[in-house]
Amino acid sequence: MGELMSEETVRISAHRKKRVQRLKKIIVLSLLLLVLVPAGLCAALLVRIRHMDRSMEQLASEVEALNREVSDQQARMQELLGDMQTTGYGSSDENGSGSEPPGHGPLTMERPSETVDTSVSAAHKVYLTFDDGPSANTEKILDILDSYDVKATFFVVGKEGDWARTALVDIVERGHSLGMHSYSHKYSELYGSVEDFAEDFVRIRSYLEDVTGVTSSLYRFPGGSSNTVSRIDMREFADYLDSWGVSFYDWNVASGDGGSEVLSVEELVENSLEGIENRETTVILLHDSAGKPTTVEALPQIIERIQSMDDTVLLPITDDTELIQHIHRENNN
């Protein structure tokens, strides 16, 4: 009996030991899980955070690049808006609703006077004229003209600032003709009355005198003398210019770079050469504007094609140049 009790006791004791060992293992495993699982989660979280950091850095870099691009575009837009505000283009209340400024479309009248440029003998005299400058393209245009030893005419508006003054002086010092294209180029202000026109005229003339020392005697009406914006007969404004000894010049060839659509180089070249060989005097309308890059690109081809024509010469407009005017006035005969 005693031996049986002893064996039972041993068996129970061994069973308890196994249970204790099993519990210890469970406890150890539980502790390990309690340590390892959070550690693993932390490690995974750290990896995720690092990955997110790299993504955020990449995203931040992309955002910075986009911000720079946006800033560049905004600066470009401001420049274009400045040109548009100064020239009045793109404003439906001042320029009409069309893509081309009034007066820059098909010509209906041309009345040259008897005055002719007798300083140069050629069957065909061609005058390159640039409206709306100065701009970011002025120096490029001047460099191209210099490279072909060509003089042109710049009808400028009242853009101020050191860069504009420098460009105006450069135009004069490089031997080109300096003409007035109004100070504001705002149709509603210019053509509201003769008094308004006079105020603007005196302002642009005085400004150019102060900056360049040149008293300009050349004028081009914004939109041309045949514009359909002015409710006042344009002859009244022309008579006012006469009182100052100033002649106005329109054009008989339009390159087509005055509208909102950017024409190709090929289109500008062909438009600019239209009918040159069929007339004695050709005044070509081009634009010196930051928003007209193809004008600069087309200019070398325009010059080369004209220079290759027989008995044809490129000249700047002077007081002796034959008047090309869209409106007929009795005193022009």
Beta strands, then each sheet from edge to edge (+ up, - down):
strand 1: 124-133
strand 2: 153-156
strand 3: 177-180
strand 4: 218-219
strand 5: 247-248
strand 6: 253-254
strand 7: 281-287
strand 8: 312-315
sheet 1: 3+ 2+ 1+ 7+ 6+
sheet 2: 3+ 2+ 1+ 8+
sheet 3: 4+ 5+
end
